[in-house]
């Protein structure tokens, strides 16, 4: 998994590429740790280049949601491919993690 991180005001955007699975844990955590100390109200996971997601990836998103929520930081998934979006809906993550198909819809939900 390749992770490129950038800031958009107080939003940390992680553009993910590849398979979101067990191996994604380290690059995602590393990208988030690199932003420590910067004011952050929201983390956006840009899934536009995520080819697939397994149960370990689902677990990582869930753990990330809970750890960010404790800090008052919202989590959003942006631009998932249809199969990945279907998985997110199938396991009901979409009921508490907003999913957007356009960056212009990114908004604070904390």
Gaussian input, Z-matrix of N, CA and C with variables (Angstrom, degrees):
# hf/3-21g

backbone

0 1
 N
 C     1     B1
 C     2     B2     1     A1
 N     3     B3     2     A2     1     D1
 C     4     B4     3     A3     2     D2
 C     5     B5     4     A4     3     D3
 N     6     B6     5     A5     4     D4
 C     7     B7     6     A6     5     D5
 C     8     B8     7     A7     6     D6
 N     9     B9     8     A8     7     D7
 C    10    B10     9     A9     8     D8
 C    11    B11    10    A10     9     D9
 N    12    B12    11    A11    10    D10
 C    13    B13    12    A12    11    D11
 C    14    B14    13    A13    12    D12
 N    15    B15    14    A14    13    D13
 C    16    B16    15    A15    14    D14
 C    17    B17    16    A16    15    D15
 N    18    B18    17    A17    16    D16
 C    19    B19    18    A18    17    D17
 C    20    B20    19    A19    18    D18
 N    21    B21    20    A20    19    D19
 C    22    B22    21    A21    20    D20
 C    23    B23    22    A22    21    D21
 N    24    B24    23    A23    22    D22
 C    25    B25    24    A24    23    D23
 C    26    B26    25    A25    24    D24
 N    27    B27    26    A26    25    D25
 C    28    B28    27    A27    26    D26
 C    29    B29    28    A28    27    D27
 N    30    B30    29    A29    28    D28
 C    31    B31    30    A30    29    D29
 C    32    B32    31    A31    30    D30
 N    33    B33    32    A32    31    D31
 C    34    B34    33    A33    32    D32
 C    35    B35    34    A34    33    D33
 N    36    B36    35    A35    34    D34
 C    37    B37    36    A36    35    D35
 C    38    B38    37    A37    36    D36
 N    39    B39    38    A38    37    D37
 C    40    B40    39    A39    38    D38
 C    41    B41    40    A40    39    D39
 N    42    B42    41    A41    40    D40
 C    43    B43    42    A42    41    D41
 C    44    B44    43    A43    42    D42
 N    45    B45    44    A44    43    D43
 C    46    B46    45    A45    44    D44
 C    47    B47    46    A46    45    D45
 N    48    B48    47    A47    46    D46
 C    49    B49    48    A48    47    D47
 C    50    B50    49    A49    48    D48
 N    51    B51    50    A50    49    D49
 C    52    B52    51    A51    50    D50
 C    53    B53    52    A52    51    D51
 N    54    B54    53    A53    52    D52
 C    55    B55    54    A54    53    D53
 C    56    B56    55    A55    54    D54
 N    57    B57    56    A56    55    D55
 C    58    B58    57    A57    56    D56
 C    59    B59    58    A58    57    D57
 N    60    B60    59    A59    58    D58
 C    61    B61    60    A60    59    D59
 C    62    B62    61    A61    60    D60
 N    63    B63    62    A62    61    D61
 C    64    B64    63    A63    62    D62
 C    65    B65    64    A64    63    D63
 N    66    B66    65    A65    64    D64
 C    67    B67    66    A66    65    D65
 C    68    B68    67    A67    66    D66
 N    69    B69    68    A68    67    D67
 C    70    B70    69    A69    68    D68
 C    71    B71    70    A70    69    D69
 N    72    B72    71    A71    70    D70
 C    73    B73    72    A72    71    D71
 C    74    B74    73    A73    72    D72
 N    75    B75    74    A74    73    D73
 C    76    B76    75    A75    74    D74
 C    77    B77    76    A76    75    D75
 N    78    B78    77    A77    76    D76
 C    79    B79    78    A78    77    D77
 C    80    B80    79    A79    78    D78
 N    81    B81    80    A80    79    D79
 C    82    B82    81    A81    80    D80
 C    83    B83    82    A82    81    D81
 N    84    B84    83    A83    82    D82
 C    85    B85    84    A84    83    D83
 C    86    B86    85    A85    84    D84
 N    87    B87    86    A86    85    D85
 C    88    B88    87    A87    86    D86
 C    89    B89    88    A88    87    D87
 N    90    B90    89    A89    88    D88
 C    91    B91    90    A90    89    D89
 C    92    B92    91    A91    90    D90
 N    93    B93    92    A92    91    D91
 C    94    B94    93    A93    92    D92
 C    95    B95    94    A94    93    D93
 N    96    B96    95    A95    94    D94
 C    97    B97    96    A96    95    D95
 C    98    B98    97    A97    96    D96
 N    99    B99    98    A98    97    D97
 C   100   B100    99    A99    98    D98
 C   101   B101   100   A100    99    D99
 N   102   B102   101   A101   100   D100
 C   103   B103   102   A102   101   D101
 C   104   B104   103   A103   102   D102
 N   105   B105   104   A104   103   D103
 C   106   B106   105   A105   104   D104
 C   107   B107   106   A106   105   D105
 N   108   B108   107   A107   106   D106
 C   109   B109   108   A108   107   D107
 C   110   B110   109   A109   108   D108
 N   111   B111   110   A110   109   D109
 C   112   B112   111   A111   110   D110
 C   113   B113   112   A112   111   D111
 N   114   B114   113   A113   112   D112
 C   115   B115   114   A114   113   D113
 C   116   B116   115   A115   114   D114
 N   117   B117   116   A116   115   D115
 C   118   B118   117   A117   116   D116
 C   119   B119   118   A118   117   D117
 N   120   B120   119   A119   118   D118
 C   121   B121   120   A120   119   D119
 C   122   B122   121   A121   120   D120
 N   123   B123   122   A122   121   D121
 C   124   B124   123   A123   122   D122
 C   125   B125   124   A124   123   D123
 N   126   B126   125   A125   124   D124
 C   127   B127   126   A126   125   D125
 C   128   B128   127   A127   126   D126
 N   129   B129   128   A128   127   D127
 C   130   B130   129   A129   128   D128
 C   131   B131   130   A130   129   D129
 N   132   B132   131   A131   130   D130
 C   133   B133   132   A132   131   D131
 C   134   B134   133   A133   132   D132
 N   135   B135   134   A134   133   D133
 C   136   B136   135   A135   134   D134
 C   137   B137   136   A136   135   D135
 N   138   B138   137   A137   136   D136
 C   139   B139   138   A138   137   D137
 C   140   B140   139   A139   138   D138
 N   141   B141   140   A140   139   D139
 C   142   B142   141   A141   140   D140
 C   143   B143   142   A142   141   D141
 N   144   B144   143   A143   142   D142
 C   145   B145   144   A144   143   D143
 C   146   B146   145   A145   144   D144
 N   147   B147   146   A146   145   D145
 C   148   B148   147   A147   146   D146
 C   149   B149   148   A148   147   D147
 N   150   B150   149   A149   148   D148
 C   151   B151   150   A150   149   D149
 C   152   B152   151   A151   150   D150
 N   153   B153   152   A152   151   D151
 C   154   B154   153   A153   152   D152
 C   155   B155   154   A154   153   D153
 N   156   B156   155   A155   154   D154
 C   157   B157   156   A156   155   D155
 C   158   B158   157   A157   156   D156
 N   159   B159   158   A158   157   D157
 C   160   B160   159   A159   158   D158
 C   161   B161   160   A160   159   D159
 N   162   B162   161   A161   160   D160
 C   163   B163   162   A162   161   D161
 C   164   B164   163   A163   162   D162
 N   165   B165   164   A164   163   D163
 C   166   B166   165   A165   164   D164
 C   167   B167   166   A166   165   D165
 N   168   B168   167   A167   166   D166
 C   169   B169   168   A168   167   D167
 C   170   B170   169   A169   168   D168
 N   171   B171   170   A170   169   D169
 C   172   B172   171   A171   170   D170
 C   173   B173   172   A172   171   D171
 N   174   B174   173   A173   172   D172
 C   175   B175   174   A174   173   D173
 C   176   B176   175   A175   174   D174
 N   177   B177   176   A176   175   D175
 C   178   B178   177   A177   176   D176
 C   179   B179   178   A178   177   D177
 N   180   B180   179   A179   178   D178
 C   181   B181   180   A180   179   D179
 C   182   B182   181   A181   180   D180
 N   183   B183   182   A182   181   D181
 C   184   B184   183   A183   182   D182
 C   185   B185   184   A184   183   D183
 N   186   B186   185   A185   184   D184
 C   187   B187   186   A186   185   D185
 C   188   B188   187   A187   186   D186
 N   189   B189   188   A188   187   D187
 C   190   B190   189   A189   188   D188
 C   191   B191   190   A190   189   D189
 N   192   B192   191   A191   190   D190
 C   193   B193   192   A192   191   D191
 C   194   B194   193   A193   192   D192
 N   195   B195   194   A194   193   D193
 C   196   B196   195   A195   194   D194
 C   197   B197   196   A196   195   D195
 N   198   B198   197   A197   196   D196
 C   199   B199   198   A198   197   D197
 C   200   B200   199   A199   198   D198
 N   201   B201   200   A200   199   D199
 C   202   B202   201   A201   200   D200
 C   203   B203   202   A202   201   D201
 N   204   B204   203   A203   202   D202
 C   205   B205   204   A204   203   D203
 C   206   B206   205   A205   204   D204
 N   207   B207   206   A206   205   D205
 C   208   B208   207   A207   206   D206
 C   209   B209   208   A208   207   D207
 N   210   B210   209   A209   208   D208
 C   211   B211   210   A210   209   D209
 C   212   B212   211   A211   210   D210
 N   213   B213   212   A212   211   D211
 C   214   B214   213   A213   212   D212
 C   215   B215   214   A214   213   D213
 N   216   B216   215   A215   214   D214
 C   217   B217   216   A216   215   D215
 C   218   B218   217   A217   216   D216
 N   219   B219   218   A218   217   D217
 C   220   B220   219   A219   218   D218
 C   221   B221   220   A220   219   D219
 N   222   B222   221   A221   220   D220
 C   223   B223   222   A222   221   D221
 C   224   B224   223   A223   222   D222
 N   225   B225   224   A224   223   D223
 C   226   B226   225   A225   224   D224
 C   227   B227   226   A226   225   D225
 N   228   B228   227   A227   226   D226
 C   229   B229   228   A228   227   D227
 C   230   B230   229   A229   228   D228
 N   231   B231   230   A230   229   D229
 C   232   B232   231   A231   230   D230
 C   233   B233   232   A232   231   D231
 N   234   B234   233   A233   232   D232
 C   235   B235   234   A234   233   D233
 C   236   B236   235   A235   234   D234
 N   237   B237   236   A236   235   D235
 C   238   B238   237   A237   236   D236
 C   239   B239   238   A238   237   D237
 N   240   B240   239   A239   238   D238
 C   241   B241   240   A240   239   D239
 C   242   B242   241   A241   240   D240
 N   243   B243   242   A242   241   D241
 C   244   B244   243   A243   242   D242
 C   245   B245   244   A244   243   D243
 N   246   B246   245   A245   244   D244
 C   247   B247   246   A246   245   D245
 C   248   B248   247   A247   246   D246
 N   249   B249   248   A248   247   D247
 C   250   B250   249   A249   248   D248
 C   251   B251   250   A250   249   D249
 N   252   B252   251   A251   250   D250
 C   253   B253   252   A252   251   D251
 C   254   B254   253   A253   252   D252
 N   255   B255   254   A254   253   D253
 C   256   B256   255   A255   254   D254
 C   257   B257   256   A256   255   D255
 N   258   B258   257   A257   256   D256
 C   259   B259   258   A258   257   D257
 C   260   B260   259   A259   258   D258
 N   261   B261   260   A260   259   D259
 C   262   B262   261   A261   260   D260
 C   263   B263   262   A262   261   D261
 N   264   B264   263   A263   262   D262
 C   265   B265   264   A264   263   D263
 C   266   B266   265   A265   264   D264
 N   267   B267   266   A266   265   D265
 C   268   B268   267   A267   266   D266
 C   269   B269   268   A268   267   D267
 N   270   B270   269   A269   268   D268
 C   271   B271   270   A270   269   D269
 C   272   B272   271   A271   270   D270
 N   273   B273   272   A272   271   D271
 C   274   B274   273   A273   272   D272
 C   275   B275   274   A274   273   D273
 N   276   B276   275   A275   274   D274
 C   277   B277   276   A276   275   D275
 C   278   B278   277   A277   276   D276
 N   279   B279   278   A278   277   D277
 C   280   B280   279   A279   278   D278
 C   281   B281   280   A280   279   D279
 N   282   B282   281   A281   280   D280
 C   283   B283   282   A282   281   D281
 C   284   B284   283   A283   282   D282
 N   285   B285   284   A284   283   D283
 C   286   B286   285   A285   284   D284
 C   287   B287   286   A286   285   D285
 N   288   B288   287   A287   286   D286
 C   289   B289   288   A288   287   D287
 C   290   B290   289   A289   288   D288
 N   291   B291   290   A290   289   D289
 C   292   B292   291   A291   290   D290
 C   293   B293   292   A292   291   D291
 N   294   B294   293   A293   292   D292
 C   295   B295   294   A294   293   D293
 C   296   B296   295   A295   294   D294
 N   297   B297   296   A296   295   D295
 C   298   B298   297   A297   296   D296
 C   299   B299   298   A298   297   D297
 N   300   B300   299   A299   298   D298
 C   301   B301   300   A300   299   D299
 C   302   B302   301   A301   300   D300
 N   303   B303   302   A302   301   D301
 C   304   B304   303   A303   302   D302
 C   305   B305   304   A304   303   D303
 N   306   B306   305   A305   304   D304
 C   307   B307   306   A306   305   D305
 C   308   B308   307   A307   306   D306
 N   309   B309   308   A308   307   D307
 C   310   B310   309   A309   308   D308
 C   311   B311   310   A310   309   D309
 N   312   B312   311   A311   310   D310
 C   313   B313   312   A312   311   D311
 C   314   B314   313   A313   312   D312
 N   315   B315   314   A314   313   D313
 C   316   B316   315   A315   314   D314
 C   317   B317   316   A316   315   D315
 N   318   B318   317   A317   316   D316
 C   319   B319   318   A318   317   D317
 C   320   B320   319   A319   318   D318
 N   321   B321   320   A320   319   D319
 C   322   B322   321   A321   320   D320
 C   323   B323   322   A322   321   D321
 N   324   B324   323   A323   322   D322
 C   325   B325   324   A324   323   D323
 C   326   B326   325   A325   324   D324
 N   327   B327   326   A326   325   D325
 C   328   B328   327   A327   326   D326
 C   329   B329   328   A328   327   D327

   B1=1.4424
   B2=1.5146
   B3=1.2974
   B4=1.4536
   B5=1.5243
   B6=1.3314
   B7=1.4630
   B8=1.5251
   B9=1.3265
   B10=1.4651
   B11=1.5185
   B12=1.3143
   B13=1.4633
   B14=1.5186
   B15=1.3190
   B16=1.4695
   B17=1.5217
   B18=1.3144
   B19=1.4675
   B20=1.5122
   B21=1.3152
   B22=1.4539
   B23=1.5217
   B24=1.3142
   B25=1.4650
   B26=1.5256
   B27=1.3219
   B28=1.4715
   B29=1.5270
   B30=1.3293
   B31=1.4562
   B32=1.5189
   B33=1.3163
   B34=1.4701
   B35=1.5181
   B36=1.3308
   B37=1.4602
   B38=1.5207
   B39=1.3296
   B40=1.4606
   B41=1.5235
   B42=1.3256
   B43=1.4571
   B44=1.5233
   B45=1.3179
   B46=1.4531
   B47=1.5203
   B48=1.3300
   B49=1.4698
   B50=1.5138
   B51=1.3164
   B52=1.4568
   B53=1.5148
   B54=1.3118
   B55=1.4625
   B56=1.5339
   B57=1.3229
   B58=1.4642
   B59=1.5218
   B60=1.3309
   B61=1.4565
   B62=1.5259
   B63=1.3186
   B64=1.4689
   B65=1.5327
   B66=1.3100
   B67=1.4656
   B68=1.5287
   B69=1.3113
   B70=1.4647
   B71=1.5198
   B72=1.3094
   B73=1.4609
   B74=1.5241
   B75=1.3237
   B76=1.4668
   B77=1.5227
   B78=1.3426
   B79=1.4700
   B80=1.5303
   B81=1.3237
   B82=1.4699
   B83=1.5216
   B84=1.3253
   B85=1.4625
   B86=1.5312
   B87=1.3216
   B88=1.4641
   B89=1.5291
   B90=1.3294
   B91=1.4674
   B92=1.5210
   B93=1.3335
   B94=1.4674
   B95=1.5212
   B96=1.3188
   B97=1.4674
   B98=1.5254
   B99=1.3207
   B100=1.4747
   B101=1.5212
   B102=1.3207
   B103=1.4594
   B104=1.5101
   B105=1.3379
   B106=1.4700
   B107=1.5264
   B108=1.3069
   B109=1.4628
   B110=1.5182
   B111=1.3064
   B112=1.4662
   B113=1.5241
   B114=1.3376
   B115=1.4643
   B116=1.5279
   B117=1.3195
   B118=1.4609
   B119=1.5250
   B120=1.3212
   B121=1.4628
   B122=1.5266
   B123=1.3402
   B124=1.4628
   B125=1.5243
   B126=1.3184
   B127=1.4617
   B128=1.5173
   B129=1.3174
   B130=1.4550
   B131=1.5175
   B132=1.3220
   B133=1.4582
   B134=1.5202
   B135=1.3267
   B136=1.4619
   B137=1.5264
   B138=1.3193
   B139=1.4675
   B140=1.5320
   B141=1.3281
   B142=1.4633
   B143=1.5275
   B144=1.3306
   B145=1.4644
   B146=1.5242
   B147=1.3319
   B148=1.4662
   B149=1.5227
   B150=1.3302
   B151=1.4659
   B152=1.5213
   B153=1.3341
   B154=1.4607
   B155=1.5171
   B156=1.3212
   B157=1.4549
   B158=1.5219
   B159=1.3370
   B160=1.4610
   B161=1.5266
   B162=1.3373
   B163=1.4653
   B164=1.5265
   B165=1.3241
   B166=1.4680
   B167=1.5300
   B168=1.3264
   B169=1.4615
   B170=1.5156
   B171=1.3199
   B172=1.4660
   B173=1.5319
   B174=1.3275
   B175=1.4639
   B176=1.5110
   B177=1.3399
   B178=1.4655
   B179=1.5266
   B180=1.3139
   B181=1.4680
   B182=1.5214
   B183=1.3112
   B184=1.4597
   B185=1.5322
   B186=1.3176
   B187=1.4708
   B188=1.5236
   B189=1.3191
   B190=1.4575
   B191=1.5281
   B192=1.3271
   B193=1.4621
   B194=1.5276
   B195=1.3299
   B196=1.4668
   B197=1.5278
   B198=1.3317
   B199=1.4715
   B200=1.5295
   B201=1.3276
   B202=1.4627
   B203=1.5260
   B204=1.3141
   B205=1.4661
   B206=1.5297
   B207=1.3392
   B208=1.4654
   B209=1.5263
   B210=1.3292
   B211=1.4684
   B212=1.5275
   B213=1.3359
   B214=1.4568
   B215=1.5179
   B216=1.3320
   B217=1.4618
   B218=1.5294
   B219=1.3241
   B220=1.4600
   B221=1.5266
   B222=1.3238
   B223=1.4641
   B224=1.5182
   B225=1.3252
   B226=1.4543
   B227=1.5230
   B228=1.3248
   B229=1.4573
   B230=1.5244
   B231=1.3297
   B232=1.4545
   B233=1.5287
   B234=1.2944
   B235=1.4607
   B236=1.5278
   B237=1.3363
   B238=1.4610
   B239=1.5297
   B240=1.3286
   B241=1.4651
   B242=1.5308
   B243=1.3270
   B244=1.4712
   B245=1.5325
   B246=1.3262
   B247=1.4611
   B248=1.5243
   B249=1.3247
   B250=1.4621
   B251=1.5289
   B252=1.3094
   B253=1.4638
   B254=1.5313
   B255=1.3106
   B256=1.4592
   B257=1.5323
   B258=1.3261
   B259=1.4670
   B260=1.5246
   B261=1.3282
   B262=1.4641
   B263=1.5301
   B264=1.3267
   B265=1.4619
   B266=1.5295
   B267=1.3087
   B268=1.4605
   B269=1.5292
   B270=1.3298
   B271=1.4721
   B272=1.5278
   B273=1.3201
   B274=1.4688
   B275=1.5260
   B276=1.3251
   B277=1.4673
   B278=1.5220
   B279=1.3108
   B280=1.4628
   B281=1.5217
   B282=1.3266
   B283=1.4623
   B284=1.5193
   B285=1.3495
   B286=1.4663
   B287=1.5227
   B288=1.3219
   B289=1.4638
   B290=1.5226
   B291=1.3215
   B292=1.4652
   B293=1.5302
   B294=1.3178
   B295=1.4550
   B296=1.5150
   B297=1.3280
   B298=1.4603
   B299=1.5199
   B300=1.3130
   B301=1.4608
   B302=1.5261
   B303=1.3321
   B304=1.4623
   B305=1.5144
   B306=1.3162
   B307=1.4664
   B308=1.5172
   B309=1.3131
   B310=1.4601
   B311=1.5191
   B312=1.3552
   B313=1.4549
   B314=1.5123
   B315=1.3369
   B316=1.4587
   B317=1.5103
   B318=1.3268
   B319=1.4626
   B320=1.5177
   B321=1.2716
   B322=1.4713
   B323=1.5184
   B324=1.3208
   B325=1.4540
   B326=1.5219
   B327=1.3307
   B328=1.4769
   B329=1.5085
   A1=108.92
   A2=115.21
   A3=122.67
   A4=107.74
   A5=116.66
   A6=121.37
   A7=108.35
   A8=115.73
   A9=121.34
   A10=107.32
   A11=116.05
   A12=120.65
   A13=110.46
   A14=114.10
   A15=119.79
   A16=108.39
   A17=114.72
   A18=121.57
   A19=109.30
   A20=116.20
   A21=124.10
   A22=104.85
   A23=116.18
   A24=124.03
   A25=108.59
   A26=118.69
   A27=121.09
   A28=111.74
   A29=115.77
   A30=121.67
   A31=109.27
   A32=116.60
   A33=122.99
   A34=106.97
   A35=116.29
   A36=121.53
   A37=108.72
   A38=115.28
   A39=121.18
   A40=108.01
   A41=116.36
   A42=121.47
   A43=107.36
   A44=115.82
   A45=122.46
   A46=110.21
   A47=115.75
   A48=121.32
   A49=109.15
   A50=115.29
   A51=120.59
   A52=111.70
   A53=114.12
   A54=121.81
   A55=109.34
   A56=117.38
   A57=121.27
   A58=107.56
   A59=114.73
   A60=121.68
   A61=109.16
   A62=116.85
   A63=121.82
   A64=112.08
   A65=117.19
   A66=121.75
   A67=112.72
   A68=118.32
   A69=121.51
   A70=112.48
   A71=117.73
   A72=121.89
   A73=112.19
   A74=117.58
   A75=121.01
   A76=112.53
   A77=120.37
   A78=117.78
   A79=113.96
   A80=117.20
   A81=119.72
   A82=110.12
   A83=116.95
   A84=120.40
   A85=111.35
   A86=117.13
   A87=121.24
   A88=110.79
   A89=116.63
   A90=120.79
   A91=111.18
   A92=116.84
   A93=119.65
   A94=111.44
   A95=117.25
   A96=121.06
   A97=111.28
   A98=116.78
   A99=120.47
   A100=111.39
   A101=117.80
   A102=121.35
   A103=114.17
   A104=117.54
   A105=120.78
   A106=110.17
   A107=115.63
   A108=120.50
   A109=113.18
   A110=117.60
   A111=121.93
   A112=107.16
   A113=119.14
   A114=120.05
   A115=110.58
   A116=116.25
   A117=120.91
   A118=109.98
   A119=114.74
   A120=120.21
   A121=112.03
   A122=115.77
   A123=119.00
   A124=110.26
   A125=115.83
   A126=122.60
   A127=106.56
   A128=115.53
   A129=121.73
   A130=108.33
   A131=116.10
   A132=121.64
   A133=107.20
   A134=116.59
   A135=121.49
   A136=107.49
   A137=115.82
   A138=123.01
   A139=112.65
   A140=118.86
   A141=120.30
   A142=113.11
   A143=118.17
   A144=121.16
   A145=112.80
   A146=117.11
   A147=121.25
   A148=107.08
   A149=115.48
   A150=120.84
   A151=113.16
   A152=117.41
   A153=120.98
   A154=109.44
   A155=115.00
   A156=120.99
   A157=107.96
   A158=116.41
   A159=119.14
   A160=109.66
   A161=116.11
   A162=120.04
   A163=112.04
   A164=118.36
   A165=120.53
   A166=110.28
   A167=117.17
   A168=121.19
   A169=111.76
   A170=116.12
   A171=121.15
   A172=109.45
   A173=115.74
   A174=120.47
   A175=111.88
   A176=117.02
   A177=121.07
   A178=110.74
   A179=117.11
   A180=120.31
   A181=109.96
   A182=116.87
   A183=121.15
   A184=111.56
   A185=117.23
   A186=120.61
   A187=111.22
   A188=116.21
   A189=120.76
   A190=110.31
   A191=116.90
   A192=121.31
   A193=110.68
   A194=116.69
   A195=120.21
   A196=112.52
   A197=117.60
   A198=118.96
   A199=111.00
   A200=117.80
   A201=120.39
   A202=110.94
   A203=116.37
   A204=120.64
   A205=111.14
   A206=117.21
   A207=121.17
   A208=111.37
   A209=116.46
   A210=121.66
   A211=112.16
   A212=116.90
   A213=120.68
   A214=113.43
   A215=116.65
   A216=122.12
   A217=108.45
   A218=116.18
   A219=121.66
   A220=110.29
   A221=115.35
   A222=122.25
   A223=108.54
   A224=115.55
   A225=121.56
   A226=109.02
   A227=116.56
   A228=122.39
   A229=107.29
   A230=115.60
   A231=120.57
   A232=110.14
   A233=116.57
   A234=125.03
   A235=116.16
   A236=119.14
   A237=117.29
   A238=110.78
   A239=115.22
   A240=120.09
   A241=107.68
   A242=117.42
   A243=120.33
   A244=114.69
   A245=118.82
   A246=120.12
   A247=111.88
   A248=116.79
   A249=120.44
   A250=109.60
   A251=117.44
   A252=120.58
   A253=110.32
   A254=116.10
   A255=120.17
   A256=111.10
   A257=116.85
   A258=121.08
   A259=110.20
   A260=117.23
   A261=121.01
   A262=111.21
   A263=116.50
   A264=120.43
   A265=111.40
   A266=116.50
   A267=121.52
   A268=112.05
   A269=116.72
   A270=120.38
   A271=111.96
   A272=116.47
   A273=123.91
   A274=114.89
   A275=119.14
   A276=119.40
   A277=110.67
   A278=115.98
   A279=120.07
   A280=113.18
   A281=117.71
   A282=119.25
   A283=111.99
   A284=117.86
   A285=119.35
   A286=113.57
   A287=118.07
   A288=121.56
   A289=106.92
   A290=117.98
   A291=119.93
   A292=111.74
   A293=115.34
   A294=122.64
   A295=107.50
   A296=115.90
   A297=121.65
   A298=109.40
   A299=116.27
   A300=120.37
   A301=111.88
   A302=117.65
   A303=120.37
   A304=110.01
   A305=115.95
   A306=120.50
   A307=111.58
   A308=117.89
   A309=119.71
   A310=112.33
   A311=116.65
   A312=119.65
   A313=112.40
   A314=117.65
   A315=120.56
   A316=108.45
   A317=114.79
   A318=120.04
   A319=108.29
   A320=115.99
   A321=119.86
   A322=109.28
   A323=115.57
   A324=120.65
   A325=110.18
   A326=117.23
   A327=120.99
   A328=110.44
   D1=130.89
   D2=175.43
   D3=-103.28
   D4=133.40
   D5=179.98
   D6=-126.97
   D7=123.53
   D8=172.83
   D9=-114.63
   D10=128.13
   D11=-176.24
   D12=-113.00
   D13=146.25
   D14=174.62
   D15=-151.18
   D16=165.20
   D17=178.25
   D18=-108.25
   D19=143.70
   D20=168.27
   D21=-131.54
   D22=92.95
   D23=-172.27
   D24=59.36
   D25=-115.83
   D26=-178.97
   D27=-102.97
   D28=23.79
   D29=177.77
   D30=-112.40
   D31=125.57
   D32=175.94
   D33=-93.54
   D34=119.12
   D35=-179.14
   D36=-108.59
   D37=122.83
   D38=177.31
   D39=-108.91
   D40=113.37
   D41=177.12
   D42=-91.21
   D43=112.90
   D44=-174.38
   D45=-101.29
   D46=142.02
   D47=177.63
   D48=-134.74
   D49=134.28
   D50=177.60
   D51=110.07
   D52=-155.38
   D53=-177.31
   D54=-91.59
   D55=127.37
   D56=178.66
   D57=-90.70
   D58=96.32
   D59=-176.77
   D60=-140.43
   D61=-160.89
   D62=-178.11
   D63=-54.69
   D64=-38.13
   D65=-178.61
   D66=-68.11
   D67=-15.73
   D68=-179.06
   D69=-75.23
   D70=-18.97
   D71=-174.96
   D72=-54.78
   D73=-52.19
   D74=-175.45
   D75=-64.65
   D76=-50.22
   D77=-179.76
   D78=-63.48
   D79=-34.56
   D80=178.77
   D81=-68.22
   D82=-46.40
   D83=179.40
   D84=-64.18
   D85=-37.80
   D86=178.45
   D87=-63.96
   D88=-43.72
   D89=179.48
   D90=-64.06
   D91=-39.09
   D92=178.49
   D93=-69.96
   D94=-40.26
   D95=179.83
   D96=-63.79
   D97=-31.65
   D98=179.44
   D99=-65.71
   D100=-19.73
   D101=179.79
   D102=-96.39
   D103=2.06
   D104=179.61
   D105=-56.22
   D106=140.30
   D107=178.99
   D108=93.85
   D109=-18.12
   D110=177.70
   D111=-90.54
   D112=134.99
   D113=178.76
   D114=-58.16
   D115=127.99
   D116=-176.94
   D117=-137.87
   D118=125.74
   D119=177.32
   D120=-108.50
   D121=-17.36
   D122=-175.82
   D123=-154.57
   D124=143.52
   D125=171.94
   D126=-116.61
   D127=129.21
   D128=178.11
   D129=-113.42
   D130=125.16
   D131=174.20
   D132=-96.46
   D133=109.20
   D134=178.69
   D135=-85.30
   D136=105.92
   D137=-176.10
   D138=-93.82
   D139=12.57
   D140=-174.21
   D141=-58.71
   D142=-27.14
   D143=179.27
   D144=-111.84
   D145=18.15
   D146=175.90
   D147=-87.17
   D148=119.00
   D149=-175.13
   D150=-80.71
   D151=-32.57
   D152=-179.56
   D153=-161.47
   D154=168.75
   D155=-178.18
   D156=-145.85
   D157=133.68
   D158=177.85
   D159=-111.65
   D160=-172.64
   D161=-176.28
   D162=-63.19
   D163=-32.92
   D164=177.31
   D165=-66.03
   D166=-37.82
   D167=176.84
   D168=-66.22
   D169=-40.89
   D170=176.47
   D171=-60.74
   D172=-45.66
   D173=178.40
   D174=-60.44
   D175=-40.34
   D176=179.67
   D177=-63.61
   D178=-43.23
   D179=178.37
   D180=-62.28
   D181=-42.41
   D182=179.80
   D183=-64.11
   D184=-45.52
   D185=177.56
   D186=-63.43
   D187=-40.92
   D188=178.63
   D189=-62.51
   D190=-43.53
   D191=177.82
   D192=-56.19
   D193=-48.83
   D194=-177.29
   D195=-67.81
   D196=-40.58
   D197=-179.58
   D198=-68.44
   D199=-38.15
   D200=178.06
   D201=-69.75
   D202=-39.62
   D203=-179.38
   D204=-59.50
   D205=-39.15
   D206=177.90
   D207=-60.89
   D208=-27.51
   D209=-179.92
   D210=-92.57
   D211=0.18
   D212=-177.93
   D213=78.19
   D214=22.43
   D215=-179.08
   D216=-108.38
   D217=130.28
   D218=179.68
   D219=-82.83
   D220=155.15
   D221=176.45
   D222=-122.87
   D223=138.33
   D224=178.32
   D225=-138.89
   D226=144.81
   D227=173.63
   D228=-106.16
   D229=132.56
   D230=-176.22
   D231=-122.54
   D232=138.28
   D233=171.64
   D234=56.18
   D235=43.74
   D236=176.65
   D237=-70.74
   D238=146.38
   D239=173.44
   D240=-66.26
   D241=157.01
   D242=-175.54
   D243=-52.34
   D244=-43.67
   D245=-179.02
   D246=-66.77
   D247=-38.38
   D248=178.86
   D249=-70.09
   D250=-41.09
   D251=177.89
   D252=-62.34
   D253=-38.70
   D254=177.92
   D255=-60.92
   D256=-41.43
   D257=177.45
   D258=-62.83
   D259=-44.45
   D260=179.88
   D261=-59.81
   D262=-40.45
   D263=178.30
   D264=-72.83
   D265=-37.43
   D266=-178.59
   D267=-60.04
   D268=-38.17
   D269=-179.46
   D270=-96.50
   D271=11.56
   D272=175.15
   D273=65.47
   D274=18.18
   D275=174.90
   D276=-65.13
   D277=-29.52
   D278=-178.05
   D279=-68.82
   D280=-10.97
   D281=178.70
   D282=-75.70
   D283=-21.57
   D284=179.13
   D285=-130.82
   D286=-5.59
   D287=173.55
   D288=-116.30
   D289=114.34
   D290=-179.43
   D291=-60.95
   D292=141.32
   D293=175.50
   D294=-119.19
   D295=128.36
   D296=-178.26
   D297=-124.55
   D298=147.74
   D299=175.86
   D300=-101.48
   D301=0.36
   D302=-178.36
   D303=-143.65
   D304=134.96
   D305=179.20
   D306=-59.91
   D307=-29.73
   D308=-178.52
   D309=-64.42
   D310=-16.62
   D311=178.98
   D312=-87.51
   D313=-3.43
   D314=-179.31
   D315=-61.94
   D316=126.08
   D317=-179.49
   D318=-149.28
   D319=160.29
   D320=179.05
   D321=-74.14
   D322=131.09
   D323=178.59
   D324=-126.42
   D325=15.12
   D326=-178.80
   D327=-70.43

